[in-house]
């Protein structure tokens, strides 16, 4: 693979056309990133940024869904940013997918205001001090608000979005009130909402949201997405996502 793969890494198939480099032991993308990438509305020719891109899974999946996009992945951790760049190269997407290492809290200063048609983010779900912090620092940053908060993500997302641009995010349903307050504060009108349940008999584990900058329209509450069926297999909708 021309030096793209490190000894502690492996290549996995994301879709029939897209592959990703993954750590064998450290940070690995999870299902929530896949759900977000397949939820957000995309249109040909748009410029998209993923705040906190990790290993670059969301930019790669977005390009799989809509090839006519320019996508930026912004990642704080240098090692993950390097891994994401190599995954981009592995898929020959260097001309339209750009991985940048940096702090998302500084994104407005780096990119300027009103620059992107779409902002997506799979941010840390847990506030600092909530729950057990993973001893693996890379995983801890992905799960806990150690370097950025939900407020940071929404403030920055609104700032770099063009007017009428779309902001898509996945988070814990328990924080929905806080999330709606922040969206309103930063002039983002909630337009689509979908809850994700592990099983039909269980409460939602995730919520997928899409909001529009400067537009407060009718909210579309979508049917619940169920991950597993009664036989502990992926539901038909999940199977369809993974077969693309």
Secondary structure, 3 states (H helix, E strand, C coil): CCCCCCCCEEEEECCCCCEEEEECCCCCCCHHHHHHHHHCCCCCCEEEEEECCCCCHHHHHHHHHCCCEEEEEEECCHHHHHHHHHHHHHCCCCCCEEEEECCHHHHHHHHCCCCEEEEEECCCCECCCCCCCCCCHHHHHHHECCCCCHHHHHHHHHHHEEEEEEEEEEECHHHHHHHHHHHHHCCEEEEEEEEEECCCCCCEEEEEEEEEECCCCCCEECCCEECECCCCCECHHHHHHHCC
